[in-house]
Every structure is written in C-alpha cells, then in structure tokens.
Amino acid sequence: MSKESKPKQPIRVALLDDHEIVRHGVAELVNSERDMEVVG
C-alpha cells in the first residue's frame, strides 16, 4: 500500500492513560496520520 492510498476505514485507536498530557500528546501523533483516528 502506498503512502498516498487511504484505507476504506481508518484505524481506530482508543487512548487510556491517567495522565492528560500523555493522552493529548499521543492523540496529536495519531491524528496526524491520515489513516488513523482517536476514538477514546
């Protein structure tokens, strides 16, 4: 799969951590990927 192609459905990632700064940082990284999204 090339970088330009997009899967039909994004990879959904659930974030669970007791530190807000960790959740925020990881969410920013995940959301910067076109084929991934944060769902929790």
PDB file of N, CA, C, O and CB in Angstrom:
ATOM      1  N   MET A   1       0.848  -1.171   0.000  1.00  0.00           N
ATOM      2  CA  MET A   1       0.000   0.000   0.000  1.00  0.00           C
ATOM      3  C   MET A   1       0.896   1.237   0.000  1.00  0.00           C
ATOM      4  O   MET A   1       1.799   1.344   0.830  1.00  0.00           O
ATOM      5  CB  MET A   1      -0.966  -0.004   1.223  1.00  0.00           C
ATOM      6  N   SER A   2       0.664   2.143  -0.894  1.00  0.00           N
ATOM      7  CA  SER A   2       1.476   3.356  -0.948  1.00  0.00           C
ATOM      8  C   SER A   2       1.004   4.356   0.101  1.00  0.00           C
ATOM      9  O   SER A   2      -0.108   4.244   0.618  1.00  0.00           O
ATOM     10  CB  SER A   2       1.418   3.986  -2.353  1.00  0.00           C
ATOM     11  N   LYS A   3       1.848   5.329   0.412  1.00  0.00           N
ATOM     12  CA  LYS A   3       1.502   6.342   1.401  1.00  0.00           C
ATOM     13  C   LYS A   3       0.302   7.180   0.980  1.00  0.00           C
ATOM     14  O   LYS A   3      -0.452   7.658   1.828  1.00  0.00           O
ATOM     15  CB  LYS A   3       2.683   7.240   1.651  1.00  0.00           C
ATOM     16  N   GLU A   4       0.122   7.360  -0.329  1.00  0.00           N
ATOM     17  CA  GLU A   4      -0.956   8.194  -0.818  1.00  0.00           C
ATOM     18  C   GLU A   4      -2.316   7.502  -0.765  1.00  0.00           C
ATOM     19  O   GLU A   4      -3.347   8.173  -0.720  1.00  0.00           O
ATOM     20  CB  GLU A   4      -0.663   8.620  -2.220  1.00  0.00           C
ATOM     21  N   SER A   5      -2.331   6.176  -0.770  1.00  0.00           N
ATOM     22  CA  SER A   5      -3.608   5.478  -0.745  1.00  0.00           C
ATOM     23  C   SER A   5      -4.195   5.540   0.661  1.00  0.00           C
ATOM     24  O   SER A   5      -3.469   5.594   1.653  1.00  0.00           O
ATOM     25  CB  SER A   5      -3.444   4.011  -1.206  1.00  0.00           C
ATOM     26  N   LYS A   6      -5.500   5.531   0.722  1.00  0.00           N
ATOM     27  CA  LYS A   6      -6.183   5.618   2.001  1.00  0.00           C
ATOM     28  C   LYS A   6      -7.070   4.391   2.172  1.00  0.00           C
ATOM     29  O   LYS A   6      -7.832   4.050   1.268  1.00  0.00           O
ATOM     30  CB  LYS A   6      -7.016   6.924   2.102  1.00  0.00           C
ATOM     31  N   PRO A   7      -6.982   3.724   3.321  1.00  0.00           N
ATOM     32  CA  PRO A   7      -7.844   2.568   3.527  1.00  0.00           C
ATOM     33  C   PRO A   7      -9.306   3.003   3.567  1.00  0.00           C
ATOM     34  O   PRO A   7      -9.611   4.174   3.797  1.00  0.00           O
ATOM     35  CB  PRO A   7      -7.463   1.831   4.827  1.00  0.00           C
ATOM     36  N   LYS A   8     -10.201   2.051   3.342  1.00  0.00           N
ATOM     37  CA  LYS A   8     -11.626   2.368   3.340  1.00  0.00           C
ATOM     38  C   LYS A   8     -12.082   2.878   4.698  1.00  0.00           C
ATOM     39  O   LYS A   8     -12.892   3.802   4.775  1.00  0.00           O
ATOM     40  CB  LYS A   8     -12.441   1.144   2.944  1.00  0.00           C
ATOM     41  N   GLN A   9     -11.574   2.288   5.761  1.00  0.00           N
ATOM     42  CA  GLN A   9     -11.908   2.741   7.111  1.00  0.00           C
ATOM     43  C   GLN A   9     -10.612   3.036   7.848  1.00  0.00           C
ATOM     44  O   GLN A   9      -9.647   2.280   7.733  1.00  0.00           O
ATOM     45  CB  GLN A   9     -12.760   1.676   7.879  1.00  0.00           C
ATOM     46  N   PRO A  10     -10.581   4.130   8.605  1.00  0.00           N
ATOM     47  CA  PRO A  10      -9.360   4.446   9.349  1.00  0.00           C
ATOM     48  C   PRO A  10      -9.144   3.458  10.497  1.00  0.00           C
ATOM     49  O   PRO A  10     -10.084   2.827  10.979  1.00  0.00           O
ATOM     50  CB  PRO A  10      -9.424   5.882   9.892  1.00  0.00           C
ATOM     51  N   ILE A  11      -7.916   3.343  10.911  1.00  0.00           N
ATOM     52  CA  ILE A  11      -7.581   2.549  12.090  1.00  0.00           C
ATOM     53  C   ILE A  11      -8.025   3.364  13.294  1.00  0.00           C
ATOM     54  O   ILE A  11      -7.617   4.515  13.454  1.00  0.00           O
ATOM     55  CB  ILE A  11      -6.034   2.197  12.154  1.00  0.00           C
ATOM     56  N   ARG A  12      -8.852   2.778  14.135  1.00  0.00           N
ATOM     57  CA  ARG A  12      -9.356   3.493  15.307  1.00  0.00           C
ATOM     58  C   ARG A  12      -8.523   3.123  16.525  1.00  0.00           C
ATOM     59  O   ARG A  12      -8.260   1.948  16.778  1.00  0.00           O
ATOM     60  CB  ARG A  12     -10.852   3.174  15.553  1.00  0.00           C
ATOM     61  N   VAL A  13      -8.114   4.138  17.275  1.00  0.00           N
ATOM     62  CA  VAL A  13      -7.250   3.949  18.434  1.00  0.00           C
ATOM     63  C   VAL A  13      -7.955   4.482  19.675  1.00  0.00           C
ATOM     64  O   VAL A  13      -8.406   5.627  19.693  1.00  0.00           O
ATOM     65  CB  VAL A  13      -5.881   4.654  18.230  1.00  0.00           C
ATOM     66  N   ALA A  14      -8.050   3.655  20.709  1.00  0.00           N
ATOM     67  CA  ALA A  14      -8.602   4.088  21.992  1.00  0.00           C
ATOM     68  C   ALA A  14      -7.436   4.420  22.918  1.00  0.00           C
ATOM     69  O   ALA A  14      -6.545   3.596  23.122  1.00  0.00           O
ATOM     70  CB  ALA A  14      -9.530   2.985  22.620  1.00  0.00           C
ATOM     71  N   LEU A  15      -7.446   5.620  23.473  1.00  0.00           N
ATOM     72  CA  LEU A  15      -6.382   6.054  24.376  1.00  0.00           C
ATOM     73  C   LEU A  15      -6.860   5.981  25.820  1.00  0.00           C
ATOM     74  O   LEU A  15      -7.885   6.560  26.182  1.00  0.00           O
ATOM     75  CB  LEU A  15      -5.921   7.486  24.034  1.00  0.00           C
ATOM     76  N   LEU A  16      -6.107   5.266  26.626  1.00  0.00           N
ATOM     77  CA  LEU A  16      -6.422   5.139  28.045  1.00  0.00           C
ATOM     78  C   LEU A  16      -5.152   5.396  28.841  1.00  0.00           C
ATOM     79  O   LEU A  16      -4.206   4.611  28.782  1.00  0.00           O
ATOM     80  CB  LEU A  16      -7.017   3.732  28.374  1.00  0.00           C
ATOM     81  N   ASP A  17      -5.133   6.484  29.578  1.00  0.00           N
ATOM     82  CA  ASP A  17      -3.992   6.808  30.429  1.00  0.00           C
ATOM     83  C   ASP A  17      -4.476   7.784  31.486  1.00  0.00           C
ATOM     84  O   ASP A  17      -5.370   8.590  31.228  1.00  0.00           O
ATOM     85  CB  ASP A  17      -2.799   7.406  29.599  1.00  0.00           C
ATOM     86  N   ASP A  18      -3.897   7.719  32.663  1.00  0.00           N
ATOM     87  CA  ASP A  18      -4.344   8.616  33.724  1.00  0.00           C
ATOM     88  C   ASP A  18      -3.676   9.988  33.673  1.00  0.00           C
ATOM     89  O   ASP A  18      -4.000  10.857  34.483  1.00  0.00           O
ATOM     90  CB  ASP A  18      -4.083   7.985  35.062  1.00  0.00           C
ATOM     91  N   HIS A  19      -2.755  10.199  32.741  1.00  0.00           N
ATOM     92  CA  HIS A  19      -2.090  11.494  32.597  1.00  0.00           C
ATOM     93  C   HIS A  19      -2.611  12.209  31.358  1.00  0.00           C
ATOM     94  O   HIS A  19      -2.451  11.730  30.236  1.00  0.00           O
ATOM     95  CB  HIS A  19      -0.556  11.319  32.514  1.00  0.00           C
ATOM     96  N   GLU A  20      -3.237  13.361  31.577  1.00  0.00           N
ATOM     97  CA  GLU A  20      -3.834  14.105  30.470  1.00  0.00           C
ATOM     98  C   GLU A  20      -2.797  14.492  29.419  1.00  0.00           C
ATOM     99  O   GLU A  20      -3.089  14.446  28.224  1.00  0.00           O
ATOM    100  CB  GLU A  20      -4.526  15.354  30.994  1.00  0.00           C
ATOM    101  N   ILE A  21      -1.608  14.866  29.838  1.00  0.00           N
ATOM    102  CA  ILE A  21      -0.579  15.302  28.880  1.00  0.00           C
ATOM    103  C   ILE A  21      -0.160  14.149  27.965  1.00  0.00           C
ATOM    104  O   ILE A  21       0.131  14.366  26.789  1.00  0.00           O
ATOM    105  CB  ILE A  21       0.654  15.859  29.627  1.00  0.00           C
ATOM    106  N   VAL A  22      -0.129  12.935  28.495  1.00  0.00           N
ATOM    107  CA  VAL A  22       0.204  11.760  27.680  1.00  0.00           C
ATOM    108  C   VAL A  22      -0.905  11.514  26.668  1.00  0.00           C
ATOM    109  O   VAL A  22      -0.632  11.300  25.486  1.00  0.00           O
ATOM    110  CB  VAL A  22       0.416  10.504  28.571  1.00  0.00           C
ATOM    111  N   ARG A  23      -2.154  11.542  27.124  1.00  0.00           N
ATOM    112  CA  ARG A  23      -3.288  11.355  26.208  1.00  0.00           C
ATOM    113  C   ARG A  23      -3.276  12.402  25.107  1.00  0.00           C
ATOM    114  O   ARG A  23      -3.488  12.080  23.938  1.00  0.00           O
ATOM    115  CB  ARG A  23      -4.616  11.418  26.972  1.00  0.00           C
ATOM    116  N   HIS A  24      -3.031  13.638  25.471  1.00  0.00           N
ATOM    117  CA  HIS A  24      -3.017  14.720  24.482  1.00  0.00           C
ATOM    118  C   HIS A  24      -1.893  14.513  23.466  1.00  0.00           C
ATOM    119  O   HIS A  24      -2.116  14.642  22.262  1.00  0.00           O
ATOM    120  CB  HIS A  24      -2.857  16.086  25.180  1.00  0.00           C
ATOM    121  N   GLY A  25      -0.703  14.196  23.939  1.00  0.00           N
ATOM    122  CA  GLY A  25       0.436  14.001  23.041  1.00  0.00           C
ATOM    123  C   GLY A  25       0.245  12.837  22.087  1.00  0.00           C
ATOM    124  O   GLY A  25       0.514  12.956  20.892  1.00  0.00           O
ATOM    125  N   VAL A  26      -0.215  11.723  22.607  1.00  0.00           N
ATOM    126  CA  VAL A  26      -0.435  10.554  21.754  1.00  0.00           C
ATOM    127  C   VAL A  26      -1.577  10.825  20.777  1.00  0.00           C
ATOM    128  O   VAL A  26      -1.511  10.408  19.620  1.00  0.00           O
ATOM    129  CB  VAL A  26      -0.743   9.300  22.611  1.00  0.00           C
ATOM    130  N   ALA A  27      -2.618  11.515  21.226  1.00  0.00           N
ATOM    131  CA  ALA A  27      -3.733  11.855  20.334  1.00  0.00           C
ATOM    132  C   ALA A  27      -3.250  12.730  19.183  1.00  0.00           C
ATOM    133  O   ALA A  27      -3.672  12.535  18.043  1.00  0.00           O
ATOM    134  CB  ALA A  27      -4.855  12.573  21.113  1.00  0.00           C
ATOM    135  N   GLU A  28      -2.381  13.682  19.460  1.00  0.00           N
ATOM    136  CA  GLU A  28      -1.836  14.541  18.401  1.00  0.00           C
ATOM    137  C   GLU A  28      -1.054  13.710  17.386  1.00  0.00           C
ATOM    138  O   GLU A  28      -1.181  13.922  16.180  1.00  0.00           O
ATOM    139  CB  GLU A  28      -0.929  15.638  19.004  1.00  0.00           C
ATOM    140  N   LEU A  29      -0.256  12.779  17.863  1.00  0.00           N
ATOM    141  CA  LEU A  29       0.512  11.919  16.957  1.00  0.00           C
ATOM    142  C   LEU A  29      -0.402  11.047  16.101  1.00  0.00           C
ATOM    143  O   LEU A  29      -0.215  10.940  14.889  1.00  0.00           O
ATOM    144  CB  LEU A  29       1.475  11.037  17.753  1.00  0.00           C
ATOM    145  N   VAL A  30      -1.384  10.431  16.736  1.00  0.00           N
ATOM    146  CA  VAL A  30      -2.303   9.556  16.000  1.00  0.00           C
ATOM    147  C   VAL A  30      -3.097  10.367  14.981  1.00  0.00           C
ATOM    148  O   VAL A  30      -3.235   9.952  13.831  1.00  0.00           O
ATOM    149  CB  VAL A  30      -3.262   8.826  16.972  1.00  0.00           C
ATOM    150  N   ASN A  31      -3.615  11.508  15.391  1.00  0.00           N
ATOM    151  CA  ASN A  31      -4.437  12.321  14.496  1.00  0.00           C
ATOM    152  C   ASN A  31      -3.639  12.930  13.350  1.00  0.00           C
ATOM    153  O   ASN A  31      -4.222  13.369  12.358  1.00  0.00           O
ATOM    154  CB  ASN A  31      -5.109  13.419  15.277  1.00  0.00           C
ATOM    155  N   SER A  32      -2.327  12.962  13.470  1.00  0.00           N
ATOM    156  CA  SER A  32      -1.507  13.487  12.370  1.00  0.00           C
ATOM    157  C   SER A  32      -1.386  12.472  11.228  1.00  0.00           C
ATOM    158  O   SER A  32      -0.935  12.814  10.134  1.00  0.00           O
ATOM    159  CB  SER A  32      -0.107  13.865  12.885  1.00  0.00           C
ATOM    160  N   GLU A  33      -1.788  11.233  11.485  1.00  0.00           N
ATOM    161  CA  GLU A  33      -1.782  10.195  10.455  1.00  0.00           C
ATOM    162  C   GLU A  33      -3.124  10.187   9.737  1.00  0.00           C
ATOM    163  O   GLU A  33      -4.173  10.207  10.382  1.00  0.00           O
ATOM    164  CB  GLU A  33      -1.484   8.801  11.070  1.00  0.00           C
ATOM    165  N   ARG A  34      -3.102  10.159   8.420  1.00  0.00           N
ATOM    166  CA  ARG A  34      -4.344  10.220   7.647  1.00  0.00           C
ATOM    167  C   ARG A  34      -5.197   8.968   7.793  1.00  0.00           C
ATOM    168  O   ARG A  34      -6.414   9.025   7.616  1.00  0.00           O
ATOM    169  CB  ARG A  34      -4.030  10.441   6.192  1.00  0.00           C
ATOM    170  N   ASP A  35      -4.580   7.846   8.112  1.00  0.00           N
ATOM    171  CA  ASP A  35      -5.337   6.594   8.170  1.00  0.00           C
ATOM    172  C   ASP A  35      -5.652   6.136   9.591  1.00  0.00           C
ATOM    173  O   ASP A  35      -5.987   4.972   9.809  1.00  0.00           O
ATOM    174  CB  ASP A  35      -4.576   5.515   7.462  1.00  0.00           C
ATOM    175  N   MET A  36      -5.545   7.055  10.566  1.00  0.00           N
ATOM    176  CA  MET A  36      -5.813   6.709  11.958  1.00  0.00           C
ATOM    177  C   MET A  36      -6.670   7.787  12.608  1.00  0.00           C
ATOM    178  O   MET A  36      -6.636   8.952  12.213  1.00  0.00           O
ATOM    179  CB  MET A  36      -4.496   6.523  12.738  1.00  0.00           C
ATOM    180  N   GLU A  37      -7.450   7.369  13.625  1.00  0.00           N
ATOM    181  CA  GLU A  37      -8.238   8.342  14.381  1.00  0.00           C
ATOM    182  C   GLU A  37      -8.367   7.885  15.825  1.00  0.00           C
ATOM    183  O   GLU A  37      -8.406   6.687  16.106  1.00  0.00           O
ATOM    184  CB  GLU A  37      -9.635   8.534  13.747  1.00  0.00           C
ATOM    185  N   VAL A  38      -8.433   8.845  16.735  1.00  0.00           N
ATOM    186  CA  VAL A  38      -8.617   8.563  18.154  1.00  0.00           C
ATOM    187  C   VAL A  38     -10.112   8.474  18.431  1.00  0.00           C
ATOM    188  O   VAL A  38     -10.879   9.345  18.021  1.00  0.00           O
ATOM    189  CB  VAL A  38      -7.941   9.656  19.046  1.00  0.00           C
ATOM    190  N   VAL A  39     -10.520   7.424  19.126  1.00  0.00           N
ATOM    191  CA  VAL A  39     -11.938   7.240  19.430  1.00  0.00           C
ATOM    192  C   VAL A  39     -12.228   7.243  20.930  1.00  0.00           C
ATOM    193  O   VAL A  39     -13.393   7.176  21.324  1.00  0.00           O
ATOM    194  CB  VAL A  39     -12.425   5.946  18.825  1.00  0.00           C
ATOM    195  N   GLY A  40     -11.228   7.317  21.754  1.00  0.00           N
ATOM    196  CA  GLY A  40     -11.479   7.318  23.194  1.00  0.00           C
ATOM    197  C   GLY A  40     -10.232   7.526  23.984  1.00  0.00           C
ATOM    198  O   GLY A  40     -10.278   7.552  25.213  1.00  0.00           O
TER     199      GLY A  40
END
